[in-house]
């Protein structure tokens, strides 16, 4: 994991002025004995892994890449099941493809000739079981392909060598076993379903794709659930099965329901821009089951709005806007209302709302809802960096507000609860949070558009009180 970034509470903005304090740099803070309330501090960000057909999805612009291989791969659940110079990549043992030293384990480097992780050496004595030092890296002697690691071929010189490839054409009759494929993922929505983590993402050119996993970090792609030009998926489960809302490319919010939780039915129109504050298009739907009803939070050009779904489980589903203020509109939070001086001000548009029930056990009445949202904002005042007066820092962060249907939402006094900053003055882009309350604590899934977002650009942070060591 890259160092030098932190996930902080609001006080982190004061710390940013000098890049000190509030645990901005260094190990994550823990609040021993304090319950996880979903308001931070959140632990260090972890890249989310998406695997399909044995290869990792990447959103960082790199092309498909792997190594030529023979025979069948050996399955694995971790590196311990693999050979000394192999890694467990998407469930199979192989030598690891890399683009830089940071892609490799401690004590390894990325060999510039083969683009594989390898142990550096000066002599064969540095290599142990890998009994040759060739070109500054350890390699293995061989007399047949079976003596080499997965992803290596036995050359006529009697050396196990990894042959990089992008397709089968580079492998001389062998197969190119890809380790990464360029498939962007955005707008994560996560559901914990009977102990199984289900991740839904929008993937341009495919639609809404589902992946699943056991730990909420590593996911295997199950397939496309809804085809078409859709983004911003959000899922909720209930007596009706599984409901999935998304945004169509014309700015209309749509819905599909899977009564069995797996097979989704026809896509129907749910809500289109109507009120003046919404602008010409709606974005980023978010669903939550609370108080015996399903609620829809959505993004308009002037803030966030709330509607209630009617008829789920029937042939006709509608979305009824909830008048929430003196103006009679469905807007529950505007940009100015979302500001939290002195830590977060001069906000841009509120983006990517994620709504959850404050009390999941509440089955009737008017429930208390909590909404997380991202925005670009400024820290108070100018800052001094290297003895130079700089303009106020602009950072991407996540805030939270709460309220009941029919009223305005109020922002949390500790806003922002999470910020994505890699260096003083660096701007990362909106975070598009998806928030899940799990048995071991709260988790926030994010999209990071910068290079620190890992290969998929998706990240997860845990709230305090989780059982992560």
C-alpha positions in Angstrom: 0.0 0.0 0.0 1.3 3.4 -0.8 2.3 5.6 2.1 1.9 9.2 2.7 -1.9 9.4 2.6 -4.3 9.3 5.5 -8.0 9.2 6.2 -8.8 11.8 8.9 -11.6 13.5 10.6 -12.3 17.2 10.2 -9.3 18.2 12.4 -7.2 16.8 9.6 -7.7 20.0 7.6 -6.0 22.1 10.2 -3.2 19.5 10.1 -2.9 19.9 6.4 -1.6 23.4 6.7 1.7 22.0 8.0 1.2 18.3 7.0 1.3 17.4 10.7 -1.0 16.3 13.5 -4.2 14.3 13.6 -2.3 11.3 12.3 -2.2 12.6 8.8 1.1 10.8 8.2 2.2 7.5 9.6 0.2 4.6 11.2 -3.6 4.8 11.5 -5.1 5.9 14.7 -7.2 3.5 16.8 -9.7 4.5 19.4 -9.6 1.5 21.7 -12.9 0.7 23.4 -14.9 3.3 21.5 -17.8 2.0 19.4 -17.7 2.4 15.7 -20.3 5.0 14.9 -19.6 5.5 11.2 -18.3 9.0 11.8 -14.6 8.2 11.8 -11.8 8.1 12.3 -11.5 5.6 9.5 -8.5 3.3 9.1 -6.0 3.3 6.2 -7.4 2.9 2.7 -7.1 -0.5 1.1 -7.3 -1.1 -2.7 -10.2 -3.3 -3.8 -9.3 -6.2 -6.1 -11.6 -7.2 -8.9 -10.7 -10.5 -10.7 -12.3 -12.0 -13.8 -11.1 -15.2 -15.5 -7.9 -15.1 -13.4 -6.9 -11.5 -14.3 -7.3 -8.3 -12.3 -9.4 -5.4 -13.6 -7.4 -2.2 -14.0 -8.6 1.4 -14.5 -5.2 3.0 -14.7 -4.8 3.0 -18.5 -2.3 0.2 -18.7 -2.9 -2.5 -21.4 -3.6 -6.1 -20.9 -0.5 -8.0 -19.6 0.5 -11.4 -18.5 3.0 -14.2 -19.2 3.2 -17.1 -21.6 2.2 -20.3 -19.8 1.8 -24.0 -20.4 -0.6 -26.5 -18.9 -3.2 -25.8 -16.2 -2.7 -23.3 -13.3 -2.5 -24.4 -9.7 -5.4 -22.9 -7.6 -4.6 -21.0 -4.4 -6.2 -18.9 -1.6 -2.9 -17.1 -0.6 0.8 -16.8 -1.4 1.6 -19.6 1.1 0.1 -22.2 -1.3 2.5 -21.1 -4.1 6.2 -21.6 -4.9 9.0 -19.5 -3.5 9.0 -17.1 -6.5 5.2 -17.2 -7.2 2.3 -15.2 -6.0 -1.4 -16.0 -5.7 -2.9 -13.8 -8.3 -6.7 -14.0 -8.6 -6.8 -17.5 -7.3 -3.9 -19.1 -9.2 -0.2 -19.4 -8.5 2.1 -17.6 -11.0 5.1 -15.4 -11.1 3.8 -11.8 -10.7 3.6 -9.3 -13.5 4.7 -5.8 -12.4 5.1 -2.2 -13.7 7.3 -0.8 -10.9 9.1 -2.0 -7.8 6.1 -1.0 -5.7 4.1 -3.8 -7.3 6.4 -6.4 -5.8 6.8 -7.8 -2.3 9.4 -6.5 0.2 12.9 -7.7 -0.9 11.9 -7.9 -4.6 12.2 -5.6 -7.6 10.5 -5.3 -10.9 12.8 -6.8 -13.6 12.9 -4.3 -16.4 13.5 -6.9 -19.1 10.7 -9.4 -18.2 8.3 -7.1 -16.2 8.2 -9.7 -13.4 8.9 -9.5 -9.7 12.2 -11.0 -8.9 14.8 -11.2 -6.1 17.9 -9.0 -6.7 21.3 -10.7 -6.5 25.0 -10.2 -6.9 25.9 -13.9 -6.9 24.1 -17.2 -6.8 24.7 -17.3 -3.1 22.0 -14.6 -2.7 19.4 -16.8 -4.4 18.9 -20.0 -2.3 16.5 -22.4 -4.1 16.6 -20.1 -7.1 20.1 -21.2 -7.9 21.3 -18.8 -10.6 22.1 -15.1 -10.6 21.4 -13.7 -14.1 21.4 -10.1 -15.0 21.2 -9.0 -11.4 18.1 -11.1 -10.5 17.7 -14.7 -9.3 16.5 -17.3 -11.7 16.1 -21.1 -11.6 18.0 -23.7 -13.7 15.9 -26.2 -15.6 16.0 -29.2 -17.8 12.3 -29.3 -18.6 9.3 -26.9 -18.3 8.0 -28.8 -15.2 10.9 -27.4 -13.2 9.9 -23.8 -13.7 7.3 -21.7 -11.9 3.9 -20.8 -13.5 4.5 -18.1 -16.1 8.0 -19.2 -16.9 9.3 -21.2 -19.8 12.5 -23.4 -19.9 14.9 -21.9 -22.5 17.5 -23.8 -24.5 20.1 -22.3 -22.2 18.5 -24.2 -19.3 17.1 -21.2 -17.5 13.5 -20.5 -16.4 12.5 -17.2 -18.0 9.2 -15.3 -17.9 8.0 -14.3 -21.4 5.7 -11.2 -21.1 2.7 -11.1 -23.4 -0.5 -9.2 -24.2 -2.1 -11.9 -26.2 -1.5 -15.5 -27.5 0.3 -14.3 -30.6 3.4 -13.6 -28.5 3.6 -17.1 -27.1 4.6 -19.3 -30.1 1.7 -21.8 -29.6 1.5 -21.5 -25.8 -1.2 -19.5 -24.1 -0.9 -15.9 -22.8 -2.2 -16.1 -19.2 -3.3 -12.5 -18.5 -2.8 -11.0 -15.0 -4.4 -7.7 -15.7 -7.1 -6.5 -18.2 -8.1 -2.8 -18.8 -11.7 -2.7 -17.5 -12.8 0.4 -15.7 -15.0 0.2 -12.6 -16.8 3.1 -11.0 -19.7 4.0 -8.7 -19.4 1.1 -6.3 -22.4 -0.1 -4.4 -21.8 -2.8 -1.8 -24.3 -5.2 0.0 -23.5 -7.7 2.7 -25.8 -10.7 1.9 -25.8 -13.6 4.4 -22.1 -13.3 5.0 -21.2 -12.7 1.4 -20.0 -9.4 0.1 -21.7 -8.4 -3.2 -20.2 -5.5 -5.1 -22.0 -3.8 -8.0 -20.1 -1.4 -10.3 -20.7 0.5 -13.5 -18.3 -0.6 -16.2 -18.5 1.4 -19.5 -19.3 -0.8 -22.4 -20.8 -3.5 -20.2 -23.4 -1.9 -17.9 -23.8 -2.9 -14.3 -21.5 -5.7 -13.2 -21.6 -7.8 -10.0 -18.7 -9.3 -8.2 -18.6 -11.2 -4.9 -16.1 -12.0 -2.2 -15.7 -13.3 1.4 -13.7 -10.4 2.9 -15.1 -7.3 1.3 -11.7 -6.5 -0.3 -11.0 -9.2 -2.9 -13.9 -9.8 -5.3 -14.5 -12.2 -8.2 -16.6 -10.9 -11.1 -19.8 -12.9 -11.4 -21.2 -11.3 -14.6 -23.2 -8.4 -16.1 -26.5 -7.8 -14.3 -27.9 -5.0 -16.4 -26.7 -4.1 -19.9 -26.7 -0.6 -21.4 -25.4 2.9 -20.8 -25.9 2.9 -17.0 -24.0 4.3 -14.1 -24.4 5.0 -10.4 -25.8 1.6 -9.4 -27.3 1.2 -5.9 -28.8 -2.0 -4.5 -31.0 -2.9 -1.6 -32.5 -6.1 -0.4 -35.9 -6.7 1.2 -39.0 -8.9 1.0 -39.2 -8.0 -2.7 -35.8 -9.6 -3.4 -33.1 -7.3 -4.7 -33.8 -3.8 -6.1 -31.2 -2.1 -8.3 -31.4 1.6 -9.2 -29.1 3.3 -11.7 -28.8 6.4 -13.9 -29.5 6.1 -17.6 -27.3 8.2 -20.0 -30.2 10.6 -20.5 -30.2 11.6 -16.8 -33.3 9.5 -15.9 -33.1 7.2 -12.8 -34.3 3.6 -13.5 -35.0 0.5 -11.5 -34.8 -3.3 -12.0 -35.9 -5.9 -9.5 -34.6 -9.5 -9.0 -37.2 -11.3 -6.9 -34.8 -14.2 -6.4 -31.9 -11.9 -5.7 -30.1 -13.0 -8.8 -32.0 -12.5 -12.1 -33.1 -9.0 -12.8 -36.2 -8.1 -14.6 -37.0 -5.3 -17.1 -35.6 -1.8 -16.5 -38.3 0.7 -15.8 -38.2 4.5 -15.5 -38.2 5.7 -11.9 -37.6 9.4 -11.7 -36.6 12.2 -14.1 -35.6 15.8 -13.4 -38.6 18.0 -12.6 -38.0 20.5 -9.9 -35.9 23.6 -10.6 -33.1 22.7 -8.2 -32.6 19.4 -9.9 -31.4 20.9 -13.1 -31.7 19.0 -16.4 -30.6 15.6 -15.2 -30.5 13.4 -12.1 -27.5 11.4 -10.9 -26.2 8.9 -8.3 -29.3 7.1 -6.9 -28.9 5.5 -3.5 -31.5 3.1 -1.9 -32.1 2.2 1.7 -34.7 0.1 3.5 -35.9 1.8 6.6 -39.1 2.0 8.6 -40.8 -0.5 6.3 -40.2 1.5 3.2 -37.5 1.9 0.5 -36.1 5.4 0.3 -34.3 6.9 -2.7 -31.6 9.6 -2.2 -30.4 11.2 -5.4 -28.2 14.0 -6.7 -29.4 17.1 -8.5 -27.4 20.1 -9.7 -28.4 22.0 -6.5 -28.1 19.4 -3.8 -29.6 16.1 -2.7 -33.2 15.0 -2.9 -35.4 12.3 -1.3 -38.2 10.1 -2.7 -40.1 7.1 -1.4 -40.6 4.0 -3.6 -44.1 2.7 -3.8 -45.2 -0.7 -5.2 -41.9 -2.7 -4.9 -42.8 -6.3 -5.4 -45.6 -5.4 -7.8 -45.8 -4.8 -11.5 -45.9 -1.0 -11.0 -43.2 0.8 -9.0 -43.2 4.6 -8.6 -41.0 7.1 -6.8 -42.8 9.8 -4.8 -40.8 12.9 -4.0 -40.9 13.8 -0.3 -41.6 17.6 0.3 -38.8 18.5 2.7 -38.8 22.2 3.3 -40.6 25.5 3.2 -40.2 25.6 -0.6 -42.1 22.3 -0.9 -39.4 20.6 -2.9 -37.8 17.2 -2.4 -34.4 18.8 -1.7 -33.1 17.7 1.8 -29.7 19.3 1.6 -28.2 22.1 -0.4 -24.5 22.9 -1.0 -24.5 25.8 1.4 -26.3 23.7 4.1 -23.7 21.0 3.7 -20.8 23.3 4.6 -19.2 22.8 8.0 -17.0 25.9 8.8 -14.2 26.1 9.7 -13.1 22.6 8.5 -15.0 22.4 5.2 -16.3 25.3 3.2 -16.6 26.7 -0.4 -18.0 23.4 -1.5 -18.5 22.3 -5.0 -21.5 20.1 -6.0 -22.6 17.3 -3.6 -21.9 14.0 -5.3 -22.4 10.3 -4.9 -24.8 10.2 -2.0 -25.0 6.9 0.0 -28.0 6.6 2.3 -28.3 4.2 5.3 -30.8 3.7 8.1 -29.7 5.0 11.5 -31.7 2.1 13.1 -31.9 -0.9 10.7 -34.3 -2.6 13.1 -36.9 0.1 12.8 -39.8 -1.4 10.8 -42.4 1.4 10.9 -42.8 5.1 11.4 -40.7 7.9 10.0 -37.1 6.6 10.1 -34.0 8.5 10.8 -31.8 8.4 7.7 -28.1 9.1 7.4 -26.6 10.2 4.1 -22.9 10.3 3.2 -21.8 12.5 0.2 -18.6 13.7 -1.3 -17.6 17.2 -2.4 -14.6 19.3 -3.1 -14.0 21.9 -0.5 -11.5 24.3 1.1 -9.8 24.3 4.5 -10.2 27.6 6.4 -7.7 30.3 5.5 -4.4 30.2 3.6 -1.7 27.8 4.5 2.1 28.1 4.8 4.1 25.4 2.9 7.9 25.6 2.8 7.6 29.2 4.2 5.4 30.2 1.2 1.9 31.5 1.7 -0.5 29.3 -0.4 -4.1 29.6 -1.2 -6.6 27.6 0.9 -6.2 23.9 0.3 -8.9 22.3 -1.8 -9.5 18.6 -0.9 -11.9 15.9 -1.7 -13.7 14.6 1.3 -16.8 12.8 2.5 -19.4 14.4 4.8 -22.5 13.1 6.5 -25.9 14.5 7.3 -29.0 13.0 8.9 -32.7 13.7 9.0 -36.2 12.2 8.7 -38.4 12.2 5.6 -40.4 15.3 5.3 -37.7 17.5 6.8 -34.4 19.0 6.0 -31.2 17.1 6.9 -28.6 18.5 9.2 -24.9 18.0 8.7 -22.7 16.4 11.3 -20.6 18.7 13.5 -17.5 16.5 12.8 -17.7 17.0 9.1 -15.8 16.0 7.0 -15.6 12.5 8.3 -13.1 11.2 5.7 -10.7 13.0 3.4 -8.5 11.8 0.5 -5.3 13.7 0.5 -1.9 12.3 -0.8 0.1 15.4 -0.4 -0.4 19.0 0.6 -2.3 20.8 -2.1 -3.0 17.7 -4.2 -6.5 17.4 -5.5 -7.8 13.9 -5.9 -11.4 14.3 -7.3 -14.8 13.3 -5.9 -14.9 10.1 -3.8 -18.3 8.7 -4.6 -18.8 6.8 -1.3 -20.8 3.7 -0.7 -21.3 3.0 3.0 -22.0 -0.4 4.6 -22.7 -1.2 8.2 -21.1 -4.6 8.8 -20.9 -6.8 12.0 -17.3 -5.8 12.4 -17.9 -2.1 11.9 -18.6 0.5 9.2 -17.0 0.4 5.8 -16.7 3.1 3.2 -16.0 2.1 -0.4 -14.6 4.9 -2.6 -13.6 5.6 -6.1 -10.2 7.4 -6.4 -9.4 8.9 -9.7 -5.8 9.5 -8.9 -2.8 7.1 -9.2 -3.0 6.1 -5.5 -6.3 4.4 -6.1 -4.7 1.1 -6.9 -5.3 -0.8 -10.2 -9.1 -0.7 -10.0 -9.4 2.9 -8.6 -11.6 1.4 -5.9 -10.7 1.7 -2.2 -12.2 0.6 1.1 -11.8 2.2 4.6 -12.9 0.7 7.9 -14.3 2.7 10.8 -12.9 2.4 14.3 -13.9 -0.5 16.3 -13.4 -3.0 13.5 -11.5 -6.2 14.2 -8.8 -5.5 11.7 -5.3 -5.8 13.3 
